[in-house]
């Protein structure tokens, strides 16, 4: 699957290069999800948690162990019996070279539910890690979206500044002709030239802002910082947050929906259940542990066979083993106290996160509503500024308006357009933050 994704991205990157760096928001999100180191770290943590669950769960299954060894012992003699007094007693012979080979199996029978609780806790932690990976993806999507719309805003600001410079250059040329015809003063021309010089400085700043915003987006996407990008998507096509919020005035339904969708809250919920299992597992150490043991030994010499001979002989054994800590200086109780304290911390964190989610959702919803109203006002201001510039330009060419009025109209139009773009981006980001707050 990863190979096909890589091939797809390869061809997509080729198409992107052929189109001169044009990039949609969806493409940026896809590239970011494939190159993000944060997502790779979250995925690694998830894999580690899954491996941890497999490790702990394996403790509940039979374990097989093989042992092999060699030892050489001294050739001693029995001094207890005197051969003269006991002529018919033959002391056992000593085999100096001893070889040991044993295959054993151990199966836990009873552990006070310690192993079962530990395995369940590890499984819950694994699930929590996968949810944390989803939350990391949501954070990445928000960061990519924010960087993308910031670049869009920088491009729009540069476009407005370029338009302003073009219009001012035209006004300077017109004023020079009017000055020759006696319809304008030298002061009018100087005012326009100064404003044009300032606009060109703003043009440099706008170009630098585009460059910085491009590098920021490339950095988040994990691409070379100097990669060319031209935004294609517009804030008007941003995901509709209204479908998630439905602009509900019912705060209870709003927070209930967020609680059910937020991956980080679900992850913390699984961590809380894992803490409960770990607390139960810590108390399982109060109980004895019973294991079933079995094995097969292949020894030279084998002490179970008499008389002892220097040859390999096999034997088997089956038994039950019991282990119980009679006194360990309060170690078990301290472990149980630690587990209880961790459980209490997790419970408090869970309650705090639920309150934080309510606050985050309400704040995001209010920002969306305010941004929509702000966009309406900004659009009206642009329409008024455009009409004011048009009428002022006509009046100026007929000698009915001063150069100061013309400059004021140009500045007002530039500011109105900039404000409208800012309102568009603000609304798009507010929708993205609301979607993230709702866990959608």
C-alpha positions, 0 to 999 in steps of 0.5 A: 500500500505504501509503495502505491502511495509513493508512486502516486506521489511521484507522479503527482509531484511530476505534474506539479512541477510541470504546472509551474508549482501550482498547489491546491490545499488538498495536494498540500495536505496529502504531501504533508501527511506523507512527509511529516516527521511528527506523523512518523514519530506518532506512527513509531510510538503506535508500533512500539505500543503494539509491540509492548502489548505483544510482549506482555501478552506473551507472558501468559503463554507457555515459555520454552527454554533450553539449557546446555552445559559442561563441567568437569569435577575432581575424581574424589573417593568415599572416605566414610566407609573403610573397605576393610570393615565393609568389604562388600560395599562398592562406592559409586564411581565418579564421572569427571566429565559432566554434560547437561542438556535440558528442555523445559516448559513453564505455564503460569496457572495463577498470578492473581490476575496480574498478567491478565490485567497487564495485558489488557492495560497494554492493549488499551495503551496501544489503542490510545497510541493509535488515537494519538496518531490520529490527533497528530494528523489533525494537528498537521492538517491544521498547520498545513491549512494555516500555512497555505492560507497565509501564503494565499494572503501574502500572494493577494497582498502582493497582487493588491500592492502591484495593482496600486503601484501600476495605478500610481504610475499611471497617475504620475504620467497623467499628472505630468501631462496635466502639469504641462497643460497647467491643470496640476501643480508641481506639488501634486506631482511630488505627492504622487511621486512620493506615494509611488516610492512608498508603494514600491517599498511596500512592493518589496515587503510584499515580495519578501512576505511571499518568500517567507510564507512559501518557505514556511509552507515548504518546511511544514510539507517537508520539501526544499525551502526554495520550492516554488509554490502558487496557491490555487485553492481559495478560501471561498472553497474552504470546508464548510464548518457550518455542516459540523457546527450547524450553528447550534445554539444548544451547547450541550449537543455541541460539546457532546458531539465534540467529546465523542469525536475528539481522538485525544479525549478518546486516547486519554479515556483508554489511558485511564482504563489502562491505569485502572488495569495497571492498578489491579495488576499491582495488587495482583502481587499480593497473591501467590503465583502458581506455575506448571513446569515440565521438562526433559533432561539429557544428562551425562551422567544422569543421577536418576539412574543407579549405578552412575555410568558415564553415558547419556541418559534421558529423564522427564519431570512434571510439577507445580511450582508456587512462589509467594512473597512473604515479606518484601518490606512494603514493595508491593504496597508501594507499587499499588500506591504508585498505580493508584496515584497515576490513576488519579492523575489520569482521571483529573486530566480526563476531566480537565480535557473535557472542560478544555474541549468545551471552551475550545469549541465554543471559542472556535464557534464564536470566531466563525460567526464573528468572521462571517459578519466581519467578511460581510462588512469587509466586502461592503467596504471594498465596494464602497472604496472601489466606487470612491476611487473611480469617482475621485479619479474622474473628478481629478482628471477634470480638475475637481479633486486634489491629488491628496483626495486621489491618494486617499482614495487609492490608500482606502481601496488598498486597505479595503482589499487587504482587509477583505482578504484578511477576513476571508483567510480568518474565516477559513482558518476559523473553520479549520480550527472549529473542525479540529476542535470538533474532532472532524 
